[in-house]
């Protein structure tokens, strides 16, 4: 039996809401997807100073095991050096492209040794609600990504940025196709994130959301991060 993750999803459109099972058989993480190339290069240069290897190209598509996909309200992570980052996600289901939200949770301790390894080490939480991409494409740049962490017992804003800072889904899919890939049936792809306010850091809880001010709706999910002891 091929590797896959099955979960119940809520599909929300202008015509109503429908709940049905989804099978995901492949997960792709789109990295370095910033629309402003100068700002993107600045970010690459900053990471290089702390030992994170520059990408071979931008954008760059990473693969993670589909079993890393999670809809749970808690994930386990090795030690206390991992952190989440909110991203929009694209899902091909039933021959239609749907948009949702997820967290590309990553091991920051290992990241300087290899981004692919760091991403593979952590579960990738996603919300279980999705919107039709064709409904929101006309006002795509008005969508907003936000995330929140807990510090000193209080929730604070960790990320807050518009998807306009990232290349569009249509462009991202074109880049993927240029490399011989595709968002086929059952494939889910993370589309990119915005910067962390105050720097990248860990938190025992991570809440993220994708909001659409035009249609007045929000997709959100919250999960706890349970550290697994590092021994040996």
C-alpha positions, 0 to 999 in steps of 0.5 A: 500500500502506498504511503498516504494520509487520510483525513476529513476536510471541510470545503467551503465555497460561496455555495455552501460547505461540504465535509468529505474525506481527503487522501494526500499521497504527496507533500511538497514544500515550496521554499524561497517563494518571495516575490521581491527578489531583492528582499529574498536575496537579502534574506538568503545572505542573512541566513548564510551568515549563520551557516544556512546554505543558500538555495541552488535556485529560487523558488526551490521545491522540497519533498517531505514524507507524506506521513509528516502531514498532521491535522492533530492539535499537538505535535512532538518535536525533538528537543526545544529547537523547532518552530512553526511558520504559517503558509498557504497550502494548495491541494488538488482534490477532485480535479480542483485546486483548493487553498488552505493553511498550514505550518511548515514546522522546522527543526532550527537546530539542524537547519544549518546542516541541511534544510531538507533534513530539518524539514523532514524531522518535523510534522507539518500541521495543517487546518482541515478547511479549504477554499476553491482557488478559482473563487479567490484568485481574482482578489488573491493579493488581499489574503493575509497570513498571521501566526501567534506564539506564547511568550511568558504565558501570553499570546503574541503576534509572531507573523503578519503579512500579506500573500502579496509578498509571495509569488502567486499560486499560478506562478508557483505551479508554473515553476513546479511544472518547469521542473517536471513536477505537477500538483496532481490529484492528492498532492498538497504543497506549501506555498511560502511564508512571511518573516517572523516579528522579533526573529525566529524562535520556539514556542510551546503553542502555535496558532496560524490563520489565513484570512480573506477580507473580501469574502470575510472568512478565515481558516485557522488551526492551533497546535501544541509542541511537545518536546521529545527528550534528546538523549545519548 
